[in-house]
Structures are given as C-alpha cells and as structure tokens.
Amino acid sequence: MQRYRLMKLISGIYEALLGIPILGGLIVVGFLYTPLFVGLILHVITLAIARKEGGPTAGSLFGIVTSCIAWIPFVGMIMHIISAFVLIFEGVKEKPMKTYSSFERQP
C-alpha cells in the first residue's frame, strides 16, 4: 500500500470522528480547538506525501479548508463529514492505470 493511501485513510477516519454531530463538537471545544490545528497539520503532511508520490490531492486540500473554517458550528460538522468521504474514497480507490508514451512497448 502506498504511503499516501494510508495517510488518506488515517485523515479520513480523523475527519469522520470530528464529524460525528455531538461527539465531534465536544472533542473540538473540549480540547480548545486544538484538534482543528492537529487536523490542519495532518492534512498538510498528507498533501506533501500525495504530491511526492503522484496521488490525488483534492481530499487533502479540502481537509485543509475544513480545518480552517470548522470552528463555525454546523458548517464545521458538514465540512468534516464531506472531507471524511472524499479522503476515504481517495484512499481506497485504485491508482489510475499507467499511461504509456508512444515510444514504450505496451504489454
């Protein structure tokens, strides 16, 4: 398994936990909004790994935006849920097939 896929799954599960309606809000407020900063750092690391390995970056970018605006009560919950779906989907979907240039021999 590629590192970016593992990081996408970890980030997605983290976002899903924060997206649970009452529990996520209690976690964020109880820890004085520190989980949003931790999520931001996690998404930046995931983005760097995905870019280095050529993986999709949309979920990480969406997660960064979510971490920045998730302090707004209901908007944050919806954004966390959407981010979780996007990240988990990117983590489990197969990597696109390799494209061959006109000079390479296809199998």
Phi, psi and omega in degrees: 000134179291152182297322183295327179292319177296317179295324177296318179294317178298314179297320180295319178293321177298315179295321179296321178297316179287344180273352177294125192315297184272317182299315180299318178297319178295321178296312183296311182289321181297326179261021175056045176066010176297324178302331177291321177292319177298318177298321178299313179297318179299318180289325178294317178296315179298320178298317180297317180292318180296319179293321180294322183267001178078024180270175179291145184243356185299317181296319179292320177295319177295322177295323177296315177298318179299316180296331181280330183246009185284357177287346176280121193313292186278329177298318179299316181297314180296317180296320178298319181294315179296317179299319180299314179298315182295314182295316180294320177299315179294330180286329184262342182287150181292148176291142180302152180296149179291135177264143182255141174280171182291345182267344181270149178274129180276144181290000000 
